[in-house]
């Protein structure tokens, strides 16, 4: 956390932030109140992390912080100092085959406009780590914080089940 003067962070102060994002180390000086989502999008140009509600409700800004899903619109960049982050860009590069979760979403038509998809896929990664063979109820509970206005969720649930199969036998896709 940045130093304070009394109980108030001085807004024009900048702080050094060092993070590992998708396996690559970044060092930047940032304003004390810069949101992690803005840091990822504007400082690191990782625009797959979307910003929807800016209140932590929609899940579009979800990233993995030390392997756990977090809403990057609710964190300051300085709070991630020294930590490891994974964004949607860390799942598969442009010249790589799709990650098993991405492939399952493609095959099950679990996306339409795609705005919510990065946050959902990141959340699914954490869900499948905790529940490798999830029930429909576990899937719905695990994705309860991710809002999609297009799909109606049934194809997302089916994609998560297929992704679980793929993740159990990663030789299917890699």
N, CA and C of each residue as an Amber inpcrd file, in Angstrom:
protein
   522
   0.8510000  -1.1740000   0.0000000   0.0000000   0.0000000   0.0000000
   0.8940000   1.2340000   0.0000000   0.4910000   2.2770000  -0.7180000
   1.3140000   3.4790000  -0.7780000   1.3580000   4.1890000   0.5670000
   2.4280000   4.9310000   0.7850000   2.5100000   5.7180000   2.0190000
   1.3690000   6.7270000   2.0840000   1.0040000   7.0880000   3.2830000
  -0.0690000   8.0650000   3.4570000   0.4340000   9.2300000   4.2820000
  -0.2590000  10.3280000   4.1800000  -0.0390000  11.4780000   5.0510000
  -1.2610000  11.5450000   5.9450000  -1.0980000  11.0270000   7.1470000
  -2.2560000  10.8550000   8.0190000  -3.0540000   9.6850000   7.4790000
  -4.3180000   9.9050000   7.2020000  -5.1670000   8.8550000   6.6370000
  -5.4800000   9.0900000   5.1620000  -4.7910000  10.0250000   4.5200000
  -5.1290000  10.3960000   3.1500000  -3.9520000  10.1180000   2.2190000
  -4.2320000   9.4170000   1.1300000  -3.2200000   9.2330000   0.0880000
  -3.2060000  10.5040000  -0.7480000  -2.0380000  11.0470000  -0.9760000
  -1.9140000  12.2400000  -1.7870000  -2.0430000  11.8150000  -3.2490000
  -3.0320000  12.3800000  -3.9540000  -3.3910000  11.9030000  -5.2760000
  -2.3170000  12.0970000  -6.3400000  -1.4930000  13.1130000  -6.2240000
  -0.5230000  13.3410000  -7.2830000   0.7680000  12.5450000  -7.0900000
   0.8480000  11.7440000  -6.0540000   2.0260000  10.9260000  -5.8300000
   2.0120000   9.7240000  -6.7620000   3.2180000   9.3040000  -7.1610000
   3.3470000   8.0910000  -7.9570000   4.1990000   7.0930000  -7.1880000
   4.0030000   5.8230000  -7.5190000   4.6940000   4.7450000  -6.8280000
   5.1880000   3.7270000  -7.8340000   6.2670000   3.0680000  -7.4870000
   6.7860000   1.9970000  -8.3250000   5.9550000   0.7470000  -8.1130000
   5.6120000   0.1090000  -9.2120000   4.8630000  -1.1410000  -9.1790000
   5.6170000  -2.1430000 -10.0410000   5.8670000  -3.2990000  -9.4710000
   6.4840000  -4.3890000 -10.2170000   5.5800000  -5.6060000 -10.1460000
   5.1230000  -6.0490000 -11.3050000   4.2300000  -7.2060000 -11.3610000
   4.6770000  -8.1460000 -12.4650000   4.3090000  -9.4000000 -12.3060000
   4.4850000 -10.3790000 -13.3680000   3.1030000 -10.6170000 -13.9550000
   2.9610000 -10.3520000 -15.2400000   1.6790000 -10.5280000 -15.9060000
   1.8730000 -11.5120000 -17.0540000   1.1540000 -12.6170000 -16.9800000
   1.2340000 -13.6600000 -18.0030000   2.6710000 -14.1360000 -18.2140000
   3.4140000 -14.1960000 -17.1080000   4.7800000 -14.6920000 -17.1510000
   5.8270000 -13.6640000 -17.5340000   5.4290000 -12.4370000 -17.7590000
   6.3670000 -11.3680000 -18.1370000   6.4070000 -10.3140000 -17.0340000
   7.5930000  -9.8610000 -16.6970000   7.7820000  -8.8790000 -15.6150000
   7.6320000  -7.4610000 -16.1530000   6.8990000  -6.6340000 -15.4070000
   6.6970000  -5.2300000 -15.7550000   7.0250000  -4.3710000 -14.5450000
   7.6890000  -3.2550000 -14.7800000   7.9880000  -2.2490000 -13.7520000
   7.4900000  -0.9000000 -14.2800000   6.6730000  -0.2300000 -13.4930000
   6.1470000   1.0690000 -13.8990000   6.0130000   1.9650000 -12.6750000
   6.0170000   3.2820000 -12.9080000   5.6210000   4.2490000 -11.8850000
   4.2000000   4.6590000 -12.2250000   3.3300000   4.5700000 -11.2260000
   1.9170000   4.8300000 -11.4760000   1.3480000   5.7400000 -10.3980000
   0.2820000   6.4500000 -10.7380000  -0.4020000   7.2490000  -9.7170000
  -0.9570000   6.3390000  -8.6200000  -1.0160000   6.8670000  -7.4240000
  -1.4740000   6.0860000  -6.2720000  -2.8580000   5.5010000  -6.4580000
  -3.7250000   6.1990000  -7.1310000  -5.1180000   5.7660000  -7.2560000
  -5.4490000   5.1130000  -8.5980000  -4.4490000   4.6890000  -9.3500000
  -4.6950000   4.0320000 -10.6280000  -5.2700000   2.6370000 -10.3840000
  -6.4120000   2.3570000 -10.9700000  -7.0330000   1.0490000 -10.8260000
  -6.2070000  -0.0090000 -11.5590000  -6.2390000  -1.2170000 -11.0450000
  -5.5210000  -2.3160000 -11.6850000  -6.0320000  -2.5330000 -13.1090000
  -7.3320000  -2.4410000 -13.3180000  -7.8900000  -2.6010000 -14.6700000
  -7.3150000  -1.5560000 -15.6240000  -7.2020000  -0.3110000 -15.1750000
  -6.6400000   0.7410000 -16.0180000  -5.1430000   0.5360000 -16.2380000
  -4.4540000   0.0560000 -15.2280000  -3.0300000  -0.2640000 -15.3640000
  -2.8350000  -1.3130000 -16.4590000  -3.6310000  -2.3810000 -16.4040000
  -3.5090000  -3.4440000 -17.3990000  -3.8370000  -2.9320000 -18.7980000
  -4.9090000  -2.1860000 -18.9210000  -5.3680000  -1.7370000 -20.2370000
  -4.5190000  -0.5970000 -20.8000000  -4.2190000   0.4110000 -19.9720000
  -3.5860000   1.6290000 -20.4920000  -2.0720000   1.6530000 -20.3580000
  -1.5510000   1.0660000 -19.3110000  -0.0960000   1.0280000 -19.1300000
   0.5410000  -0.1610000 -19.8450000  -0.1100000  -1.3260000 -19.7600000
   0.4740000  -2.5380000 -20.3380000  -0.1630000  -2.9150000 -21.6810000
  -1.2040000  -2.2120000 -22.0750000  -1.8980000  -2.4300000 -23.3500000
  -2.4570000  -3.8380000 -23.4840000  -2.9010000  -4.4050000 -22.3630000
  -3.5590000  -5.7100000 -22.3410000  -5.0630000  -5.4450000 -22.2870000
  -5.6410000  -5.2370000 -23.4400000  -7.0190000  -4.7550000 -23.5230000
  -8.0660000  -5.8690000 -23.4680000  -7.6440000  -7.1070000 -23.2620000
  -8.6040000  -8.1940000 -23.0990000  -9.3520000  -8.1080000 -21.7790000
  -8.7690000  -7.4310000 -20.8060000  -9.4530000  -7.1940000 -19.5350000
 -10.4240000  -6.0490000 -19.7680000 -11.7080000  -6.3670000 -19.7780000
 -12.7150000  -5.3550000 -20.0850000 -13.2200000  -4.6750000 -18.8180000
 -13.7220000  -3.4810000 -18.9940000 -14.3010000  -2.7230000 -17.8880000
 -15.7550000  -2.4780000 -18.2320000 -16.6360000  -3.0160000 -17.4050000
 -18.0700000  -2.8650000 -17.6510000 -18.7070000  -1.9250000 -16.6640000
 -18.9480000  -2.4110000 -15.4700000 -19.7120000  -1.6450000 -14.4810000
 -18.8430000  -0.7470000 -13.6010000 -17.5720000  -1.0590000 -13.4590000
 -16.6470000  -0.3470000 -12.5780000 -17.0800000  -0.3780000 -11.1090000
 -17.8920000  -1.3770000 -10.7580000 -18.3310000  -1.5660000  -9.3740000
 -18.0950000  -2.9920000  -8.8950000 -17.4470000  -3.8380000  -9.7240000
 -17.1700000  -5.2160000  -9.3440000 -18.3440000  -6.1600000  -9.4770000
 -19.4000000  -5.7270000 -10.1300000 -20.6160000  -6.5180000 -10.2260000
 -20.6340000  -7.4200000 -11.4630000 -20.1390000  -6.9330000 -12.5980000
 -20.3280000  -7.6540000 -13.8660000 -19.2950000  -8.7420000 -14.1240000
 -18.1090000  -8.6370000 -13.5630000 -17.0820000  -9.6530000 -13.7440000
 -16.2520000  -9.5180000 -15.0060000 -16.5140000  -8.5330000 -15.8380000
 -15.7760000  -8.3790000 -17.1030000 -14.2930000  -8.0960000 -16.8880000
 -13.9480000  -7.5550000 -15.7490000 -12.5600000  -7.1760000 -15.4680000
 -11.8050000  -8.2440000 -14.6780000 -12.3750000  -9.4410000 -14.5730000
 -11.7720000 -10.4840000 -13.7520000 -10.4180000 -10.9220000 -14.3040000
  -9.4430000 -10.9770000 -13.4170000  -8.1080000 -11.5050000 -13.7100000
  -7.7370000 -12.4440000 -12.5650000  -6.7060000 -13.2280000 -12.7800000
  -6.2020000 -14.0670000 -11.6920000  -5.0450000 -13.3450000 -11.0190000
  -5.1230000 -13.1950000  -9.7150000  -4.0720000 -12.5910000  -8.9070000
  -3.5580000 -13.6930000  -7.9990000  -2.3200000 -14.0890000  -8.2180000
  -1.7590000 -15.2170000  -7.4730000  -2.6660000 -16.4470000  -7.6190000
  -3.2810000 -16.5930000  -8.7960000  -4.1160000 -17.7510000  -9.0830000
  -5.5680000 -17.6320000  -8.6680000  -5.9240000 -16.5630000  -7.9820000
  -7.3020000 -16.3860000  -7.5050000  -8.0000000 -15.3000000  -8.3210000
  -9.2660000 -15.5180000  -8.6760000  -9.9800000 -14.4960000  -9.4430000
 -10.2570000 -13.2550000  -8.6030000  -9.9790000 -12.0960000  -9.1810000
 -10.2550000 -10.8130000  -8.5390000 -10.8400000  -9.8590000  -9.5710000
 -11.5730000  -8.8910000  -9.0860000 -12.1130000  -7.8330000  -9.9370000
 -11.0650000  -6.7250000 -10.0180000 -10.4710000  -6.5620000 -11.1730000
  -9.3910000  -5.5840000 -11.3020000  -9.8940000  -4.1510000 -11.2480000
 -11.2010000  -3.9440000 -11.3840000 -11.7340000  -2.5810000 -11.2570000
 -11.9030000  -2.1680000  -9.8030000 -11.7080000  -3.1160000  -8.8770000
 -11.8560000  -2.8080000  -7.4490000 -10.5160000  -2.7470000  -6.7240000
  -9.4350000  -2.9420000  -7.4630000  -8.0960000  -2.9280000  -6.8650000
  -7.2780000  -1.7920000  -7.4380000  -6.4030000  -1.2850000  -6.6210000
  -5.4250000  -0.3220000  -7.1160000  -4.2270000  -1.0880000  -7.6620000
  -3.5810000  -0.5300000  -8.6640000  -2.3970000  -1.1720000  -9.2360000
  -1.3210000  -1.3780000  -8.1780000  -1.1780000  -0.4200000  -7.2650000
  -0.1380000  -0.5440000  -6.2370000  -0.3900000  -1.7230000  -5.3010000
  -1.6340000  -2.1720000  -5.1860000  -1.9420000  -3.3260000  -4.3490000
  -1.4270000  -4.6240000  -4.9580000  -1.1730000  -4.6390000  -6.2500000
  -0.6790000  -5.8400000  -6.9310000   0.8450000  -5.8860000  -6.9780000
   1.5100000  -4.9010000  -6.4120000   2.9680000  -4.8450000  -6.4400000
   3.5700000  -6.1510000  -5.9200000   4.4820000  -6.7170000  -6.6990000
   5.1750000  -7.9380000  -6.3050000   4.4000000  -9.2140000  -6.5670000
   3.2420000  -9.1030000  -7.1720000   2.3940000 -10.2790000  -7.3680000
   2.3910000 -10.7460000  -8.8240000   1.7910000 -11.9140000  -9.0150000
   1.6580000 -12.4900000 -10.3500000   0.2030000 -12.4330000 -10.7900000
   0.0000000 -11.9440000 -12.0040000  -1.3340000 -11.8120000 -12.5760000
  -1.4410000 -12.6280000 -13.8530000  -2.6330000 -13.1180000 -14.1120000
  -2.9260000 -13.7510000 -15.3930000  -4.1650000 -13.0780000 -15.9590000
  -4.0350000 -12.5890000 -17.1810000  -5.1610000 -12.0060000 -17.8980000
  -5.5490000 -12.9710000 -19.0120000  -6.5930000 -12.6550000 -19.7300000
  -7.0320000 -13.5120000 -20.8320000  -5.9140000 -13.6840000 -21.8660000
  -5.0640000 -12.6950000 -22.0110000  -3.9630000 -12.7970000 -22.9800000
  -2.9720000 -13.8950000 -22.6020000  -2.9820000 -14.3070000 -21.3370000
  -2.0800000 -15.3570000 -20.8790000  -2.5700000 -16.7610000 -21.1890000
  -3.7690000 -16.8970000 -21.7450000  -4.3110000 -18.2200000 -22.0270000
  -3.7650000 -18.8070000 -23.3210000  -3.6990000 -18.0360000 -24.3800000
  -3.1510000 -18.5080000 -25.6510000  -2.7490000 -17.3060000 -26.4870000
  -1.5550000 -17.3500000 -27.0200000  -1.0730000 -16.2700000 -27.8690000
  -1.6330000 -16.3740000 -29.2780000  -1.3920000 -15.3520000 -30.0850000
  -1.9450000 -15.3240000 -31.4420000  -1.5100000 -16.5050000 -32.3170000
  -0.3250000 -17.0210000 -32.0940000   0.1860000 -18.1200000 -32.9080000
   0.0710000 -19.4720000 -32.2140000  -0.6380000 -19.5220000 -31.1000000
  -0.7850000 -20.7570000 -30.3300000  -2.1900000 -21.3120000 -30.4990000
  -2.3440000 -22.6390000 -30.2880000  -3.7050000 -23.1840000 -30.2970000
  -4.4940000 -22.6180000 -29.1200000  -5.8010000 -22.6110000 -29.2580000
  -6.6460000 -22.1220000 -28.1700000  -6.4310000 -22.9470000 -26.9130000
  -6.5510000 -22.2890000 -25.7870000  -6.5440000 -22.9620000 -24.4890000
  -7.7780000 -23.8710000 -24.4600000  -7.7340000 -24.9900000 -23.7330000
  -8.8960000 -25.8810000 -23.6750000 -10.2060000 -25.1900000 -23.2920000
 -10.1500000 -24.2260000 -22.4080000 -11.3730000 -23.5110000 -22.0240000
 -11.8770000 -22.6850000 -23.2060000 -10.9850000 -22.0000000 -23.8860000
 -11.3800000 -21.2090000 -25.0460000 -11.9660000 -22.1030000 -26.1360000
 -11.3360000 -23.2330000 -26.3580000 -11.8120000 -24.1750000 -27.3790000
 -13.2130000 -24.6810000 -27.0300000 -13.4440000 -25.0080000 -25.7730000
 -14.7690000 -25.4710000 -25.3470000 -15.8170000 -24.3800000 -25.5520000
 -15.4720000 -23.1410000 -25.2490000 -16.4080000 -22.0360000 -25.4500000
 -16.7280000 -21.8650000 -26.9320000 -15.7320000 -22.0190000 -27.7730000
 -15.9430000 -21.9250000 -29.2130000 -16.8550000 -23.0580000 -29.6930000
 -16.5560000 -24.2660000 -29.2780000 -17.3070000 -25.4260000 -29.7440000
 -18.7450000 -25.4460000 -29.2470000 -18.9870000 -24.9230000 -28.0630000
 -20.3370000 -24.9300000 -27.4870000 -21.0940000 -23.6110000 -27.7300000
 -20.5120000 -22.7330000 -28.5410000 -21.1550000 -21.4510000 -28.8610000
 -21.5380000 -20.6970000 -27.5910000 -20.5810000 -20.6090000 -26.6820000
 -20.8340000 -20.0110000 -25.3700000 -20.5020000 -18.5290000 -25.3310000
 -20.4000000 -17.9140000 -26.4750000 -20.1580000 -16.4780000 -26.4930000
 -20.9210000 -15.8830000 -27.6620000 -21.2810000 -14.6600000 -27.5020000
 -21.9280000 -13.9660000 -28.6070000 -21.1750000 -12.6760000 -28.8630000
 -21.4630000 -11.6190000 -28.1220000 -20.7450000 -10.3710000 -28.3860000
 -19.2970000 -10.4660000 -27.9110000 -19.0470000 -11.2800000 -26.8870000
 -17.6890000 -11.5020000 -26.4080000 -17.2080000 -10.5460000 -25.3450000
 -18.0000000  -9.5430000 -24.9860000 -17.5230000  -8.5660000 -24.0130000
 -17.2640000  -9.2020000 -22.6510000 -18.1340000 -10.0840000 -22.2110000
 -17.9890000 -10.7080000 -20.8970000 -17.0500000 -11.9150000 -20.9260000
 -16.7830000 -12.4370000 -22.1160000 -16.0810000 -13.7140000 -22.2640000
 -14.7170000 -13.7590000 -21.5890000 -13.8510000 -12.7600000 -21.7080000
 -12.5530000 -12.8610000 -21.0300000 -12.6790000 -13.0580000 -19.5220000
 -13.5550000 -12.2970000 -18.8860000 -13.7450000 -12.4420000 -17.4400000
 -14.3080000 -13.8000000 -17.0700000 -15.2100000 -14.3050000 -17.8970000
 -15.7940000 -15.6210000 -17.6210000 -14.7400000 -16.7020000 -17.7890000
 -13.9570000 -16.6480000 -18.8450000 -12.9310000 -17.6720000 -19.0730000
 -11.9100000 -17.6790000 -17.9450000 -11.4960000 -16.5080000 -17.4990000
 -10.5580000 -16.4280000 -16.3740000 -11.1950000 -17.0360000 -15.1250000
 -12.4660000 -16.7490000 -14.8940000 -13.1690000 -17.3130000 -13.7420000
 -13.2950000 -18.8290000 -13.8490000 -13.5250000 -19.3330000 -15.0680000
 -13.6400000 -20.7770000 -15.2790000 -12.3250000 -21.4720000 -14.9450000
 -11.2090000 -20.8470000 -15.2730000  -9.9050000 -21.4350000 -14.9410000
  -9.8100000 -21.6930000 -13.4360000 -10.1760000 -20.7040000 -12.6450000
 -10.1290000 -20.8640000 -11.1840000 -11.1680000 -21.8830000 -10.7150000
 -12.3440000 -21.8560000 -11.2990000 -13.4050000 -22.8000000 -10.9380000
 -12.9570000 -24.2400000 -11.1800000 -12.3690000 -24.5120000 -12.3490000
 -11.9570000 -25.8790000 -12.6770000 -10.7550000 -26.3410000 -11.8570000
  -9.9610000 -25.4180000 -11.3890000  -8.8690000 -25.7920000 -10.4930000
  -9.4380000 -26.2840000  -9.1570000 -10.4920000 -25.6220000  -8.7020000
 -11.1200000 -25.9810000  -7.4350000 -12.0820000 -27.1660000  -7.5820000
 -12.7680000 -27.2390000  -8.7160000 -13.7580000 -28.3030000  -8.9790000
 -13.4660000 -28.8880000 -10.3650000 -12.5570000 -29.8530000 -10.4740000
 -12.1690000 -30.3790000 -11.7890000 -13.3080000 -31.0480000 -12.5730000
 -14.3050000 -31.5560000 -11.8750000 -15.4800000 -32.1390000 -12.5360000
 -16.7330000 -31.5220000 -11.9070000 -16.9950000 -30.2760000 -12.2360000
 -18.0650000 -29.5470000 -11.5440000 -19.4610000 -30.0000000 -11.9580000
 -20.3700000 -29.9010000 -11.0140000 -21.7860000 -30.1090000 -11.2960000
 -22.3410000 -28.8230000 -11.9050000 -23.5320000 -28.9050000 -12.4680000
 -24.1720000 -27.6950000 -12.9900000 -24.3140000 -26.6440000 -11.8920000
 -24.6760000 -27.0870000 -10.7060000 -24.8430000 -26.1540000  -9.5820000
 -23.5070000 -25.4770000  -9.2300000 -22.4130000 -26.2430000  -9.2030000
 -21.1030000 -25.6510000  -8.9070000 -20.6960000 -24.6690000  -9.9970000
 -21.0100000 -24.9860000 -11.2360000 -20.6900000 -24.0690000 -12.3370000
 -21.4830000 -22.7770000 -12.1810000 -22.7680000 -22.9070000 -11.9600000
 -23.6040000 -21.7030000 -11.8230000 -23.1810000 -20.8640000 -10.6130000
 -22.8480000 -21.5250000  -9.5240000 -22.3820000 -20.7980000  -8.3370000
 -21.0290000 -20.1370000  -8.6190000 -20.1230000 -20.8640000  -9.2680000
 -18.7920000 -20.3340000  -9.5580000 -18.7910000 -19.1670000 -10.5180000
 -19.8140000 -19.0770000 -11.3590000 -19.8950000 -17.9890000 -12.3370000
 -20.9570000 -16.9500000 -11.9780000 -21.4680000 -17.0330000 -10.7620000
 -22.5440000 -16.1320000 -10.3430000 -22.1440000 -14.6600000 -10.4180000
 -20.8800000 -14.3550000 -10.3150000 -20.4200000 -12.9710000 -10.3510000
 -20.0640000 -12.4840000 -11.7370000 -20.3900000 -13.2590000 -12.7670000
 -20.1070000 -12.8680000 -14.1390000 -21.4280000 -12.7040000 -14.8840000
 -21.6840000 -11.4970000 -15.3540000 -22.9260000 -11.2120000 -16.0550000
 -22.7260000 -11.2670000 -17.5640000 -23.6620000 -11.9370000 -18.2390000
 -23.6790000 -12.0010000 -19.6940000 -25.0630000 -11.5850000 -20.1460000
 -25.1140000 -10.6410000 -21.0570000 -26.4100000 -10.1440000 -21.5140000
 -26.8680000 -10.8320000 -22.7950000 -26.0410000 -11.7240000 -23.3610000
 -26.3580000 -12.2840000 -24.6720000 -26.7270000 -13.7610000 -24.6810000
 -26.0320000 -14.5890000 -23.9140000 -26.1100000 -16.0320000 -24.1550000
 -27.2160000 -16.7650000 -23.4270000 -27.7070000 -16.2780000 -22.3280000
 -28.6670000 -17.0320000 -21.5490000 -28.0160000 -18.0820000 -20.6740000
 -26.7090000 -18.1810000 -20.6770000 -25.8850000 -18.9900000 -19.7720000
 -25.8680000 -20.4950000 -20.0440000 -26.8870000 -21.0780000 -20.6590000
 -26.9030000 -22.5370000 -20.8040000 -25.6930000 -23.0200000 -21.6100000
 -25.3600000 -22.3440000 -22.6900000 -24.1970000 -22.7540000 -23.4730000
 -22.8910000 -22.5390000 -22.6990000 -22.8740000 -21.5560000 -21.8230000
 -21.6950000 -21.3470000 -20.9830000 -21.5240000 -22.5320000 -20.0370000
 -22.6040000 -22.9750000 -19.4260000 -22.5420000 -24.1330000 -18.5300000
 -22.0510000 -25.3560000 -19.3040000 -22.5800000 -25.5650000 -20.4950000
 -22.1550000 -26.7070000 -21.3180000 -20.6780000 -26.5850000 -21.7050000
 -20.2400000 -25.3790000 -21.9940000 -18.8290000 -25.1600000 -22.3430000
 -17.9170000 -25.4570000 -21.1600000 -18.3340000 -25.0950000 -19.9630000
 -17.5240000 -25.3640000 -18.7740000 -17.4060000 -26.8670000 -18.5630000
 -18.4980000 -27.5980000 -18.7700000 -18.4400000 -29.0580000 -18.6240000
 -17.4860000 -29.6610000 -19.6560000 -17.5400000 -29.1770000 -20.8930000
 -16.6230000 -29.6710000 -21.9220000 -15.1830000 -29.2730000 -21.5870000
 -14.9870000 -28.0730000 -21.1100000 -13.6500000 -27.6290000 -20.7160000
 -13.0890000 -28.5150000 -19.6180000 -13.9220000 -28.9450000 -18.6960000
 -13.4750000 -29.8450000 -17.6230000 -12.9430000 -31.1480000 -18.2180000
 -13.6180000 -31.6580000 -19.2270000 -13.1520000 -32.8750000 -19.9050000
 -11.8130000 -32.6100000 -20.5730000 -11.7310000 -31.5030000 -21.2910000
 -10.4800000 -31.1520000 -21.9680000  -9.3350000 -30.9410000 -20.9770000
  -9.6310000 -30.2900000 -19.8700000  -8.5840000 -30.0090000 -18.8820000
  -8.1180000 -31.3000000 -18.2040000  -9.0010000 -32.2740000 -18.0670000
  -8.6230000 -33.5540000 -17.4610000  -7.6840000 -34.3320000 -18.3700000
  -7.8100000 -34.1110000 -19.6730000  -6.9480000 -34.7840000 -20.6370000
  -6.4570000 -33.7490000 -21.6330000  -5.4520000 -32.9650000 -21.2150000
  -4.9890000 -31.8690000 -22.0580000  -4.3190000 -32.3370000 -23.3400000
  -4.1440000 -33.6450000 -23.5490000  -3.5840000 -34.1240000 -24.8170000
  -4.6070000 -34.0010000 -25.9330000  -5.8840000 -33.7770000 -25.5770000
  -6.9240000 -33.6110000 -26.5810000  -6.6220000 -32.4220000 -27.4830000
  -6.1600000 -31.3450000 -26.8940000  -5.9910000 -30.1170000 -27.6670000
  -4.5510000 -29.6480000 -27.8290000  -3.6410000 -30.1360000 -27.0400000
  -2.2810000 -29.5840000 -27.0980000  -1.3070000 -30.5970000 -27.6230000
